[in-house]
Amino acid sequence: MKHPDITEEERELLVETIIQRLRKVSPATATRRFGPKDADARDFLKGIQTKLARTINLSGNRLKNDIKTGPAMVSGKRQIDTYISYKNPESWTCRLSWLQDDPGEPHYLNVQLFRFGQDHEVGRVEQRYEAGSESAAVAAYRVHLKKLVGKKG
């Protein structure tokens, strides 16, 4: 529906504001009406996971080879925390995350490499990539992933 007093850009801004507000006050309704808030992240990560699985044997993954919802999104600390990951038998893990801290802010990607030892994490390497640097983030994730697939000890 068009209103003569507002521009197309203003209408899009209004719709986005309404969607964000509805996601805060009634997340289930917003998801049913507009789809999941992390749909772009899931599409992006699914594409990356599919491409990587064609060239790297991910059968040794101790974690599910799927898109996962991160704890910061579950707890409400972040608007979006969605990731793919690989964990080898020696407990080394690499993760590619699509993150967005607050609605309306741009997303960013995070690549992590770490190992869980006894009751603590060791050897953490973490790199942040701003929106628009997706190919660099994927390249960094691929490097870590290839190391873990063949890593012993």
N, CA and C atoms as a LAMMPS dump frame, in Angstrom:
ITEM: TIMESTEP
0
ITEM: NUMBER OF ATOMS
459
ITEM: BOX BOUNDS ff ff ff
-5.0000000000000000e+02 5.0000000000000000e+02
-5.0000000000000000e+02 5.0000000000000000e+02
-5.0000000000000000e+02 5.0000000000000000e+02
ITEM: ATOMS id mol type element x y z
1 1 1 N 0.848 -1.169 0
2 1 2 C 0 0 0
3 1 3 C 0.899 1.239 0
4 2 1 N 0.568 2.173 -0.836
5 2 2 C 1.356 3.397 -0.951
6 2 3 C 0.625 4.541 -0.285
7 3 1 N 1.404 5.376 0.342
8 3 2 C 0.871 6.587 0.957
9 3 3 C 1.562 7.769 0.288
10 4 1 N 0.8 8.766 -0.16
11 4 2 C 1.408 9.86 -0.931
12 4 3 C 2.361 10.744 -0.132
13 5 1 N 2.298 10.69 1.19
14 5 2 C 3.125 11.589 1.994
15 5 3 C 4.48 11.009 2.389
16 6 1 N 4.74 9.733 2.069
17 6 2 C 6.04 9.159 2.432
18 6 3 C 6.704 8.567 1.196
19 7 1 N 8.017 8.633 1.19
20 7 2 C 8.79 8.078 0.073
21 7 3 C 8.942 6.575 0.252
22 8 1 N 9.408 5.928 -0.788
23 8 2 C 9.661 4.486 -0.734
24 8 3 C 10.705 4.16 0.338
25 9 1 N 11.742 4.988 0.446
26 9 2 C 12.787 4.776 1.456
27 9 3 C 12.217 4.91 2.867
28 10 1 N 11.36 5.892 3.075
29 10 2 C 10.738 6.076 4.395
30 10 3 C 9.826 4.9 4.731
31 11 1 N 9.113 4.387 3.721
32 11 2 C 8.241 3.238 3.946
33 11 3 C 9.059 2.017 4.347
34 12 1 N 10.183 1.769 3.66
35 12 2 C 11.043 0.636 4.004
36 12 3 C 11.6 0.77 5.42
37 13 1 N 11.998 1.984 5.78
38 13 2 C 12.498 2.231 7.129
39 13 3 C 11.412 1.971 8.166
40 14 1 N 10.196 2.413 7.883
41 14 2 C 9.067 2.194 8.79
42 14 3 C 8.775 0.705 8.963
43 15 1 N 8.764 -0.025 7.854
44 15 2 C 8.506 -1.468 7.916
45 15 3 C 9.597 -2.162 8.73
46 16 1 N 10.852 -1.807 8.483
47 16 2 C 11.959 -2.423 9.225
48 16 3 C 11.855 -2.111 10.72
49 17 1 N 11.483 -0.905 11.056
50 17 2 C 11.311 -0.517 12.464
51 17 3 C 10.197 -1.33 13.117
52 18 1 N 9.115 -1.525 12.401
53 18 2 C 7.997 -2.324 12.932
54 18 3 C 8.427 -3.772 13.142
55 19 1 N 9.158 -4.321 12.176
56 19 2 C 9.629 -5.71 12.3
57 19 3 C 10.553 -5.853 13.512
58 20 1 N 11.491 -4.921 13.666
59 20 2 C 12.41 -4.986 14.811
60 20 3 C 11.656 -4.89 16.127
61 21 1 N 10.679 -4.007 16.193
62 21 2 C 9.884 -3.859 17.433
63 21 3 C 9.095 -5.131 17.716
64 22 1 N 8.49 -5.7 16.68
65 22 2 C 7.729 -6.933 16.86
66 22 3 C 8.636 -8.076 17.302
67 23 1 N 9.868 -8.117 16.786
68 23 2 C 10.806 -9.162 17.214
69 23 3 C 11.123 -9.042 18.707
70 24 1 N 11.101 -7.825 19.229
71 24 2 C 11.36 -7.641 20.667
72 24 3 C 10.165 -8.016 21.519
73 25 1 N 8.969 -7.587 21.124
74 25 2 C 7.796 -7.787 21.976
75 25 3 C 7.1 -9.12 21.741
76 26 1 N 7.254 -9.685 20.546
77 26 2 C 6.594 -10.956 20.241
78 26 3 C 7.415 -11.737 19.22
79 27 1 N 8.535 -12.315 19.667
80 27 2 C 9.435 -12.996 18.733
81 27 3 C 8.773 -14.111 17.918
82 28 1 N 7.897 -14.893 18.542
83 28 2 C 7.267 -16.005 17.822
84 28 3 C 6.387 -15.488 16.684
85 29 1 N 5.63 -14.45 16.957
86 29 2 C 4.778 -13.858 15.924
87 29 3 C 5.635 -13.292 14.793
88 30 1 N 6.715 -12.607 15.139
89 30 2 C 7.595 -12.024 14.13
90 30 3 C 8.221 -13.116 13.261
91 31 1 N 8.618 -14.209 13.862
92 31 2 C 9.214 -15.306 13.103
93 31 3 C 8.191 -15.922 12.155
94 32 1 N 6.963 -16.144 12.639
95 32 2 C 5.921 -16.698 11.774
96 32 3 C 5.607 -15.76 10.613
97 33 1 N 5.569 -14.486 10.895
98 33 2 C 5.169 -13.493 9.882
99 33 3 C 6.3 -13.142 8.912
100 34 1 N 7.524 -12.991 9.425
101 34 2 C 8.63 -12.479 8.619
102 34 3 C 9.782 -13.462 8.437
103 35 1 N 9.717 -14.636 9.058
104 35 2 C 10.803 -15.606 8.983
105 35 3 C 11.81 -15.367 10.101
106 36 1 N 12.754 -16.297 10.273
107 36 2 C 13.735 -16.152 11.356
108 36 3 C 14.646 -14.945 11.132
109 37 1 N 15.029 -14.304 12.216
110 37 2 C 15.868 -13.107 12.112
111 37 3 C 17.273 -13.432 11.611
112 38 1 N 17.671 -14.69 11.714
113 38 2 C 19 -15.072 11.24
114 38 3 C 18.959 -15.799 9.894
115 39 1 N 17.916 -15.573 9.117
116 39 2 C 17.764 -16.264 7.822
117 39 3 C 18.943 -15.98 6.891
118 40 1 N 19.392 -14.722 6.803
119 40 2 C 20.533 -14.4 5.94
120 40 3 C 21.787 -15.122 6.408
121 41 1 N 21.993 -15.147 7.709
122 41 2 C 23.161 -15.832 8.271
123 41 3 C 23.107 -17.326 7.95
124 42 1 N 21.952 -17.931 8.137
125 42 2 C 21.798 -19.361 7.873
126 42 3 C 22.022 -19.684 6.395
127 43 1 N 21.486 -18.856 5.518
128 43 2 C 21.693 -19.077 4.079
129 43 3 C 23.175 -18.987 3.722
130 44 1 N 23.835 -17.953 4.233
131 44 2 C 25.256 -17.76 3.961
132 44 3 C 26.073 -18.949 4.47
133 45 1 N 25.874 -19.317 5.735
134 45 2 C 26.653 -20.399 6.345
135 45 3 C 26.356 -21.753 5.701
136 46 1 N 25.111 -21.98 5.313
137 46 2 C 24.751 -23.244 4.647
138 46 3 C 25.498 -23.362 3.325
139 47 1 N 25.583 -22.254 2.59
140 47 2 C 26.326 -22.259 1.335
141 47 3 C 27.796 -22.561 1.543
142 48 1 N 28.381 -21.966 2.565
143 48 2 C 29.795 -22.2 2.868
144 48 3 C 30.009 -23.654 3.284
145 49 1 N 29.148 -24.161 4.15
146 49 2 C 29.265 -25.55 4.622
147 49 3 C 29.176 -26.519 3.442
148 50 1 N 28.261 -26.265 2.531
149 50 2 C 28.09 -27.138 1.367
150 50 3 C 29.33 -27.12 0.483
151 51 1 N 29.873 -25.932 0.21
152 51 2 C 31.084 -25.819 -0.62
153 51 3 C 32.271 -26.512 0.034
154 52 1 N 32.443 -26.304 1.343
155 52 2 C 33.575 -26.92 2.038
156 52 3 C 33.461 -28.442 2.052
157 53 1 N 32.252 -28.949 2.221
158 53 2 C 32.053 -30.405 2.278
159 53 3 C 32.403 -31.077 0.958
160 54 1 N 32.381 -30.332 -0.143
161 54 2 C 32.75 -30.9 -1.448
162 54 3 C 34.251 -31.123 -1.572
163 55 1 N 35.046 -30.33 -0.836
164 55 2 C 36.503 -30.398 -1.002
165 55 3 C 37.248 -30.886 0.24
166 56 1 N 36.586 -30.895 1.377
167 56 2 C 37.229 -31.316 2.625
168 56 3 C 36.361 -32.402 3.266
169 57 1 N 36.983 -33.477 3.702
170 57 2 C 36.252 -34.573 4.341
171 57 3 C 35.889 -34.17 5.769
172 58 1 N 34.615 -33.875 6.003
173 58 2 C 34.146 -33.441 7.322
174 58 3 C 33.556 -34.584 8.143
175 59 1 N 33.752 -35.821 7.705
176 59 2 C 33.147 -36.966 8.397
177 59 3 C 33.702 -37.169 9.807
178 60 1 N 34.894 -36.639 10.098
179 60 2 C 35.47 -36.785 11.435
180 60 3 C 34.998 -35.739 12.422
181 61 1 N 34.053 -34.923 12.034
182 61 2 C 33.549 -33.863 12.912
183 61 3 C 32.843 -34.457 14.123
184 62 1 N 33.29 -34.074 15.31
185 62 2 C 32.657 -34.536 16.548
186 62 3 C 31.39 -33.743 16.858
187 63 1 N 31.173 -32.679 16.099
188 63 2 C 29.979 -31.856 16.24
189 63 3 C 29.087 -32.085 15.023
190 64 1 N 27.866 -31.677 15.128
191 64 2 C 26.924 -31.82 14.026
192 64 3 C 27.351 -30.93 12.855
193 65 1 N 27.394 -31.484 11.645
194 65 2 C 27.703 -30.707 10.445
195 65 3 C 26.444 -29.961 10.007
196 66 1 N 26.144 -28.896 10.714
197 66 2 C 24.921 -28.147 10.438
198 66 3 C 25.088 -26.724 10.955
199 67 1 N 24.117 -25.895 10.686
200 67 2 C 24.1 -24.525 11.183
201 67 3 C 23.602 -24.575 12.627
202 68 1 N 24.27 -23.841 13.504
203 68 2 C 23.901 -23.849 14.93
204 68 3 C 23.591 -22.446 15.415
205 69 1 N 22.723 -22.363 16.406
206 69 2 C 22.409 -21.095 17.065
207 69 3 C 23.338 -20.961 18.268
208 70 1 N 24.039 -19.831 18.342
209 70 2 C 24.992 -19.613 19.418
210 70 3 C 24.338 -19.201 20.722
211 71 1 N 25.054 -19.383 21.818
212 71 2 C 24.501 -19.088 23.142
213 71 3 C 24.181 -17.61 23.352
214 72 1 N 24.894 -16.713 22.693
215 72 2 C 24.61 -15.282 22.881
216 72 3 C 23.261 -14.895 22.274
217 73 1 N 22.823 -15.603 21.248
218 73 2 C 21.504 -15.338 20.668
219 73 3 C 20.419 -15.961 21.537
220 74 1 N 20.688 -17.149 22.037
221 74 2 C 19.724 -17.826 22.907
222 74 3 C 19.473 -17.002 24.167
223 75 1 N 20.535 -16.438 24.736
224 75 2 C 20.402 -15.662 25.971
225 75 3 C 19.918 -14.236 25.734
226 76 1 N 19.906 -13.796 24.472
227 76 2 C 19.463 -12.437 24.164
228 76 3 C 20.567 -11.393 24.202
229 77 1 N 21.808 -11.818 24.382
230 77 2 C 22.921 -10.86 24.425
231 77 3 C 23.262 -10.307 23.05
232 78 1 N 22.953 -11.08 22.007
233 78 2 C 23.178 -10.639 20.635
234 78 3 C 21.908 -10.849 19.831
235 79 1 N 21.727 -10.006 18.853
236 79 2 C 20.598 -10.157 17.934
237 79 3 C 20.752 -11.444 17.13
238 80 1 N 21.957 -11.658 16.588
239 80 2 C 22.226 -12.872 15.81
240 80 3 C 23.566 -13.459 16.24
241 81 1 N 23.569 -14.752 16.492
242 81 2 C 24.772 -15.531 16.797
243 81 3 C 24.523 -16.905 16.184
244 82 1 N 24.966 -17.07 14.952
245 82 2 C 24.742 -18.296 14.199
246 82 3 C 26.088 -18.748 13.643
247 83 1 N 26.362 -20.06 13.666
248 83 2 C 27.698 -20.503 13.279
249 83 3 C 27.719 -21.922 12.722
250 84 1 N 28.851 -22.224 12.066
251 84 2 C 29.208 -23.593 11.694
252 84 3 C 30.522 -23.897 12.401
253 85 1 N 30.763 -25.175 12.674
254 85 2 C 31.989 -25.512 13.388
255 85 3 C 32.432 -26.931 13.077
256 86 1 N 33.682 -27.195 13.424
257 86 2 C 34.267 -28.515 13.273
258 86 3 C 35.115 -28.783 14.51
259 87 1 N 34.972 -29.982 15.082
260 87 2 C 35.768 -30.376 16.251
261 87 3 C 36.394 -31.732 15.946
262 88 1 N 37.719 -31.796 16.061
263 88 2 C 38.395 -33.06 15.764
264 88 3 C 38.478 -33.935 17.028
265 89 1 N 38.951 -35.158 16.911
266 89 2 C 39.005 -36.064 18.064
267 89 3 C 39.892 -35.569 19.216
268 90 1 N 40.814 -34.655 18.922
269 90 2 C 41.699 -34.119 19.961
270 90 3 C 41.125 -32.854 20.614
271 91 1 N 39.852 -32.58 20.371
272 91 2 C 39.114 -31.456 20.963
273 91 3 C 39.505 -30.08 20.418
274 92 1 N 40.193 -30.042 19.279
275 92 2 C 40.425 -28.766 18.61
276 92 3 C 39.17 -28.404 17.837
277 93 1 N 38.772 -27.156 17.943
278 93 2 C 37.546 -26.673 17.302
279 93 3 C 37.838 -25.419 16.5
280 94 1 N 37.247 -25.344 15.308
281 94 2 C 37.246 -24.077 14.577
282 94 3 C 35.79 -23.73 14.3
283 95 1 N 35.53 -22.441 14.282
284 95 2 C 34.149 -21.963 14.177
285 95 3 C 34.114 -20.72 13.298
286 96 1 N 33.104 -20.661 12.427
287 96 2 C 32.812 -19.47 11.628
288 96 3 C 31.444 -18.981 12.066
289 97 1 N 31.411 -17.792 12.648
290 97 2 C 30.168 -17.238 13.193
291 97 3 C 29.737 -15.992 12.434
292 98 1 N 28.442 -15.856 12.272
293 98 2 C 27.805 -14.633 11.741
294 98 3 C 27.174 -13.982 12.958
295 99 1 N 27.615 -12.793 13.3
296 99 2 C 27.172 -12.122 14.515
297 99 3 C 26.592 -10.747 14.203
298 100 1 N 25.61 -10.373 14.988
299 100 2 C 25.051 -9.019 14.955
300 100 3 C 24.676 -8.688 16.388
301 101 1 N 25.27 -7.626 16.915
302 101 2 C 25.056 -7.297 18.324
303 101 3 C 23.665 -6.732 18.593
304 102 1 N 23.211 -5.809 17.771
305 102 2 C 21.914 -5.164 17.974
306 102 3 C 21.197 -5.007 16.643
307 103 1 N 19.862 -4.972 16.669
308 103 2 C 19.117 -4.749 15.432
309 103 3 C 19.536 -3.421 14.8
310 104 1 N 19.627 -3.402 13.511
311 104 2 C 19.988 -2.177 12.821
312 104 3 C 21.484 -1.985 12.642
313 105 1 N 22.297 -2.703 13.404
314 105 2 C 23.753 -2.639 13.24
315 105 3 C 24.172 -3.639 12.17
316 106 1 N 25.289 -3.389 11.495
317 106 2 C 25.736 -4.36 10.495
318 106 3 C 26.248 -5.643 11.164
319 107 1 N 26.131 -6.734 10.437
320 107 2 C 26.669 -7.999 10.948
321 107 3 C 28.192 -7.995 10.783
322 108 1 N 28.827 -8.957 11.407
323 108 2 C 30.252 -9.208 11.207
324 108 3 C 30.48 -10.697 11.362
325 109 1 N 31.618 -11.158 10.886
326 109 2 C 31.947 -12.571 10.979
327 109 3 C 33.108 -12.75 11.945
328 110 1 N 33.117 -13.875 12.608
329 110 2 C 34.166 -14.18 13.566
330 110 3 C 34.68 -15.585 13.262
331 111 1 N 35.996 -15.715 13.174
332 111 2 C 36.622 -17.024 12.96
333 111 3 C 37.42 -17.348 14.21
334 112 1 N 37.179 -18.531 14.759
335 112 2 C 37.843 -18.936 16.005
336 112 3 C 38.504 -20.298 15.833
337 113 1 N 39.608 -20.467 16.522
338 113 2 C 40.289 -21.748 16.636
339 113 3 C 40.665 -21.893 18.106
340 114 1 N 40.305 -23.01 18.717
341 114 2 C 40.627 -23.217 20.136
342 114 3 C 40.56 -24.701 20.471
343 115 1 N 41.083 -25.023 21.637
344 115 2 C 41.048 -26.398 22.128
345 115 3 C 40.564 -26.396 23.564
346 116 1 N 39.672 -27.321 23.858
347 116 2 C 39.227 -27.479 25.236
348 116 3 C 40.144 -28.457 25.943
349 117 1 N 40.753 -27.993 27.039
350 117 2 C 41.566 -28.863 27.87
351 117 3 C 40.75 -29.24 29.095
352 118 1 N 41.415 -29.626 30.136
353 118 2 C 40.705 -29.971 31.354
354 118 3 C 40.148 -28.708 31.991
355 119 1 N 38.837 -28.559 31.92
356 119 2 C 38.098 -27.457 32.538
357 119 3 C 38.462 -26.075 32.019
358 120 1 N 39.215 -25.975 30.936
359 120 2 C 39.508 -24.655 30.398
360 120 3 C 39.849 -24.737 28.914
361 121 1 N 39.873 -23.584 28.312
362 121 2 C 40.141 -23.464 26.885
363 121 3 C 41.588 -23.02 26.69
364 122 1 N 42.265 -23.59 25.696
365 122 2 C 43.655 -23.212 25.442
366 122 3 C 43.852 -22.896 23.965
367 123 1 N 44.88 -22.118 23.674
368 123 2 C 45.288 -21.855 22.303
369 123 3 C 44.306 -21.084 21.453
370 124 1 N 43.534 -20.19 22.035
371 124 2 C 42.508 -19.477 21.276
372 124 3 C 43.118 -18.483 20.297
373 125 1 N 42.639 -18.583 19.052
374 125 2 C 42.936 -17.611 18.007
375 125 3 C 41.582 -17.113 17.529
376 126 1 N 41.413 -15.802 17.451
377 126 2 C 40.122 -15.242 17.066
378 126 3 C 40.338 -14.064 16.127
379 127 1 N 39.575 -14.042 15.027
380 127 2 C 39.684 -12.971 14.046
381 127 3 C 38.285 -12.456 13.72
382 128 1 N 38.144 -11.131 13.693
383 128 2 C 36.863 -10.503 13.358
384 128 3 C 36.946 -9.911 11.955
385 129 1 N 35.875 -10.099 11.185
386 129 2 C 35.785 -9.592 9.816
387 129 3 C 34.489 -8.795 9.684
388 130 1 N 34.605 -7.559 9.265
389 130 2 C 33.431 -6.7 9.122
390 130 3 C 32.608 -7.126 7.911
391 131 1 N 31.345 -6.699 7.866
392 131 2 C 30.478 -6.964 6.721
393 131 3 C 31.194 -6.494 5.46
394 132 1 N 31.143 -7.311 4.423
395 132 2 C 31.853 -7.012 3.191
396 132 3 C 33.16 -7.77 3.071
397 133 1 N 33.624 -8.357 4.161
398 133 2 C 34.876 -9.125 4.167
399 133 3 C 34.608 -10.622 4.3
400 134 1 N 33.455 -11.053 3.819
401 134 2 C 33.069 -12.452 3.977
402 134 3 C 34.062 -13.414 3.34
403 135 1 N 34.573 -13.081 2.158
404 135 2 C 35.495 -14.012 1.493
405 135 3 C 36.79 -14.191 2.296
406 136 1 N 37.27 -13.135 2.936
407 136 2 C 38.475 -13.248 3.778
408 136 3 C 38.191 -14.12 5.001
409 137 1 N 37.011 -13.97 5.58
410 137 2 C 36.644 -14.784 6.748
411 137 3 C 36.548 -16.259 6.367
412 138 1 N 35.936 -16.524 5.232
413 138 2 C 35.8 -17.913 4.778
414 138 3 C 37.171 -18.513 4.484
415 139 1 N 38.057 -17.741 3.885
416 139 2 C 39.42 -18.225 3.608
417 139 3 C 40.146 -18.577 4.909
418 140 1 N 40.013 -17.732 5.929
419 140 2 C 40.657 -18.002 7.223
420 140 3 C 40.063 -19.251 7.867
421 141 1 N 38.751 -19.4 7.8
422 141 2 C 38.091 -20.583 8.353
423 141 3 C 38.572 -21.843 7.633
424 142 1 N 38.68 -21.779 6.311
425 142 2 C 39.134 -22.923 5.516
426 142 3 C 40.545 -23.352 5.934
427 143 1 N 41.425 -22.389 6.169
428 143 2 C 42.802 -22.697 6.597
429 143 3 C 42.776 -23.456 7.921
430 144 1 N 42.012 -22.948 8.894
431 144 2 C 41.925 -23.625 10.205
432 144 3 C 41.299 -25.009 10.049
433 145 1 N 40.249 -25.093 9.24
434 145 2 C 39.547 -26.342 9.057
435 145 3 C 40.465 -27.41 8.46
436 146 1 N 41.219 -27.042 7.44
437 146 2 C 42.134 -28.006 6.82
438 146 3 C 43.18 -28.494 7.812
439 147 1 N 43.65 -27.611 8.691
440 147 2 C 44.619 -28.02 9.71
441 147 3 C 43.992 -29.03 10.668
442 148 1 N 42.751 -28.777 11.074
443 148 2 C 42.095 -29.655 12.059
444 148 3 C 41.718 -31.016 11.492
445 149 1 N 41.341 -31.058 10.247
446 149 2 C 40.942 -32.327 9.645
447 149 3 C 42.114 -33.32 9.678
448 150 1 N 43.333 -32.816 9.504
449 150 2 C 44.496 -33.697 9.513
450 150 3 C 45.296 -33.669 10.794
451 151 1 N 44.847 -32.888 11.813
452 151 2 C 45.629 -32.682 13.045
453 151 3 C 45.587 -33.908 13.954
454 152 1 N 46.726 -34.233 14.494
455 152 2 C 46.84 -35.31 15.492
456 152 3 C 47.521 -34.723 16.72
457 153 1 N 46.825 -34.75 17.852
458 153 2 C 47.404 -34.303 19.104
459 153 3 C 47.497 -32.849 19.311
